[in-house]
Amino acid sequence: MAKNYKSAGVNIKVGNDFVENLKVKVRSTYNDGVVSEIGAFSGLFDGRFKDYKHPLLVASTDGVGTKLKVAFMMNKHDTIGEDLVNHCVNDIAVCGAEPLFFLDYFAIGKLNLNVGEQVIDGVIRACRMNGCALIGGETAEMPGIYNDGEYDLAGTIIGVVEKSKLIDGNKISTGDNLIAIPSTGLHTNGYSLAREVLFERYEVDDFIEELGMRLGDCLLKVHRSYLNVIKAVKDTTGLHGIAHITGGGIKDNTMRIIPKGLDLEIDWFSWDRPAIFQLIQRLGEVSEDEMRQTFNLGVGLVIVASPRATEKIMNLLIDLNEKPFLIGKVVNR
């Protein structure tokens, strides 16, 4: 029998139809800077930043990690794209940047149009919510690499910040306070350990009383965007740094912006940890040190502020219906 690409597991027509069907939705994310169309070899964005004196481009790339495994188990794919975009947005927003455009990479063994559309719909929805244009991406069918029904998802974001308004932590000093903003759950980190612990005991569809929902729904809570939070406070005098709490936990991520010679003094029991973290620690007999290094423990963002600015920033956050809380301060090492 004659061989061809389709018999080898790659259907070019299905892939082309997939991209064509998404074009209208993708255009809904466009802003004034986009000068290309989906389907070209590359995405084009106008590099004239008329409102900036000295623009700095800010870039970040990331994936969703093994949270994808929970999406496969639940057969729920419409929020994974939001996780990806929001994670990337947060990574550039903490230095004061505004997102400009996004590119996604979606790889799958055999393209299922329904699943693919759900995944990319999540990317598109989050791009619109964050004011970020989706100007390109790659959909790759790779039979033999991924199991049936499984895929991988990654993305790259580009943003811009005025050099004079860059938030880089260099003003952080002894006595600065650590203001925490709650997470919506695990976000996109710690899932390998969480799955090992939780799925020894529960099925993904099990309703767990202390969570108030099915386990899978809890684990698929969307990694939230903090862009609007950061926009509201970033120009406040006395705001010295912002950290996005991802893999490595609260201390390791916040230390990334702390100047040499300084350290963090965190009161780890000053807030109530969400039930999902308590459940993981109890069932897995996970040590306190391991919990602190692996999970965000209910803190998705840490703002480092001078004592004088702390109350003002807290009030601005409360006006946004946020629930900020103090978790510690900066000290000499």
N, C-alpha and C positions, 0 to 999 in steps of 0.2 A: 504494500500500500504506500502511495506517495505521501511524503511528509510535508507539512506546512506549519506556519507559526501557530495557527489556530489549534491544530492537532497536538502541538507541544504545550498548549495551555494558555496561550496569549491571544486574546481576541481584540485586534486593533479597532474594529468597527465599534464594539461595545465601549471601548475606551474613548473613542472620538465622540460617540453619542453622549457619553457621560459628561464630557467637557462642554459640549454644545448645549445640553440641557441646563447647565449651571450658569451660562453666560449672563442671563438677565439678573439672576440673584447676585452674582458677583459684581455687576455694574452698580448695584444698589449701595455698595460700600465705597464707591469712588468719591474722591474729593477733587478740588481744583488742581491739585498737582499731578494727577494721573494723565498721561499722554499716550497710553498704549491700550491695546485690547487683549483680553484673554485669548490665548491661542497662538500668540507670537512666540518667538524663541526666547524673549526676555521681556520683563516689565520695565516701562519707562516712567520716570517721575521727574517733574520739573525741579531743578536744583536751585532756583532763585528764591531766596527766603527774604522777602522785602521787609518783613517786620523784625528782622534780626540784624544786629550790627556785626556780631561775630558768631555765626551759627556753628555748633559742634554737632556732628552726626553721631548718634548713639545706636549701637547694634547689639542684639542678643539672639541666641538660638537655643531651643530646648525641645524636649519631647514630653510625653505624658507618662512614660514609665509603665510599670506593671499594673497601674490602675486600669489599663486596657483589659487585663484579664477579667476584671470584675464586669466590665462592659460586655465582654464576650459571654460570660456566664449568665448575665441578665438579659442578653440580646437587646440591649439598650445602647444606642449609639449616638443619640442626638445631643448629648452634653459634653462629650469628649473634646470636640472642637473648641467649645467655650473654655474648657480647662487649659488647652494649649495656648490660645490667644491671650487669655487673662494672665497666665503665668508670665509670658513674654512681655506683656504690657507692664506688669508690675516691676519686672527686672530693669526696665529702662526708666520708668516713672520715678523710682527712688532717687535718681540723680537729678530730677527736675525736668526730664524730657517729656515732650509730647509725641505720641506715636504718629508716624507718617504712613507707612505701608507695611504689609505683611506678605510673606510667601510661605506656602505649606508644602509638605511632602507626605503623600499618602501612598503607602506600599501595601499590597495585598497579594495573596496567592492567586485567587481567581476573583475578578471584579464582580461583585453583586451590586447592581445599580441601586437597589433600595438602601442597603447598608452604606454604600458610598455617599449617597445623597444625604442621608442622615448625618454622617460625620461632617461633611463639608458644610451642610446647613448650620451646624454648630459653630464652625469657623466663621462663616459669613455673619451670623447673628452677633457674635462677640466683636467682630470687626466693626459692625455698625454701632454697637453700644459704646465702643471705645474711640469712635471717630477715626478709624484706621482703615485705609484702603487695601483690599486684597488684590494685588496687581499681578499675581502669577503663582505658579506652583507646579507640582509634578505628581501625576498619578501613575504608579508603576505596578504592573502585574508581574509577579515573580513566583511562578509555580515551583514548588520544591523548596522554597525558602520559608514560606509561612504555611501553617496548617490550615485546613479548610475552616473558613469562618473567622480567621484571625488576620490582623493587619497591624501596621505600625504607623504612627503619626508624629510628625515633627514640624517645626516651623521656625522662621527667622523674621525678626522685626527690626525696622529701622525707624528711629525717631530723631528729634532735633531739640537742642537746648541752647539758649543764649549763654555764651561762655561766662559772662559775669554773674549768671544766676545758677551756675552749676552747683549742685549739692554733693559734696564729696567727703564730708566728715572732717575736713582739716581744722574746723573751728571747735570741734568737740573738746571739752576740758573737764577736769575734775569737778564733781558736783552736779553735772548735767543729769537730768532725769530721763528715765526710760518710760515712754508712754506706749502702751500696747493697744493694738486694735484687734478685735477678735477674728479668728478664722472661721470658715464655715465647716470645718472638719479636717480631714487629713490633707486636703488640697491635692497635691500630686506627689507626695513624698511618704516613704515608709510603708508602702503597700506590700513589699515582699515579706516583711516581718508580720504585718497585719494579717495578710492572707494565710501565712503559715499557722498563726495562732488561732484565728477565728474559724477557718474552714476545717480545722480538726474537730470542732465542736458543733458548728452550725452549717446549715445549707444557706445558699444565697437568698432564698425566698423566705427564710424563717423570720417571723415577727418577733422582735426582742423587746420585752416590756421596758427595760431600762433605757432603751434607745427611742422608744415610742414609734418605731417604724420597722420595716423589713431591713435586714442587714445590708442587702445589696443597695437599697435606696440610700442608706446612710453613707456607705462607702463611695457612692457616686455623686454625693453632694458637690456642686460645682466649685472649683477653685475660683474664688471671687476676684474681681478687679478692684484695686485700690486707687485707680486713676483719679476719680472725683474727690476722694479723701485727700490725696496728695495735692491736687490742684487748689483745694480750699485752704491749705495751711502752708504751702511751700514758700510763700513770700513773707511769712511772719518773721520778724526780727527775733533772733534767738533760737530759731530752728536750725540745728547744727548737722543733722544727719538723719537718714531714713534707711532702714534695712528690711528687705523682703525675706520672710522666714521660710526657707525651703529645706532641702536636704542638709542635714547637719544640725538642725534645731535652732533654738533661740540664741544661745550664746555664740556658737560658731559663726552664724550669719551676721549677727550684730558686730562681732569683732572684726569683720571684714572692713568696716568703716571707722574703726577706733584707731586713733593715732598711736604710734609706738610709745611705750612707757605708761600707758593707761590700761585699765582693766574694767570689768563689769562686776558689780555686786547685785545679784538677782535674788529676790525673795521668791523662791519657787512655789511657795504655798500661799501666796497673796491673792490668788484667784482660784475660782472653781473650774477644774478641768472638765471639758465636755465628757459625757458618759462613754463615748466610744474609746477614749484613751484609758479611762479607768477599766473598761472591760478588757482591753488588750493587755494591760499590765497585770490584771488579776488572773486571767485565764492562762496567760503565757508565763506567769511568774517572771516577768521581765523586770530587770533591775532598774532602779531609779536613774542611774547614770545612763543606761541604754535608752530609756524613754526620752531623756532630755536631749540625747544626741541624735535620735532617729526621727522624732516627731515634733510638730510645732506646738503640741499641747494646748491648742486653742488660741494661739497667738499667730496672726498672719503677717503683721507689720509692726515694727518698732520704730518710733520716732524719738530721736535724741534731742532734747531741748534744754536750754538754760533754765535755772529755777525761776527767773523772772518771767520767761515766756510760757512756762508750763500751763498756768491757769488759763491764759488766753487761748492756747492751742486746744486744751481740753474743752473749753466752751465752744470753740468753732466746730469741733468734732461732734459735740452733743447737739449742736444746731443742725447737723446733718443726720441726726437720729442714730449716730454711732454710739457705742458704749465703751469709751476708752477707760483704761485703768493703769495705774502706776505699778511697775514690777521691779524697780530698782534704780540704780544710779551708776554713774561713771566714777571710778576711783583710781588712785595711783596704783600701779603694779607693784 
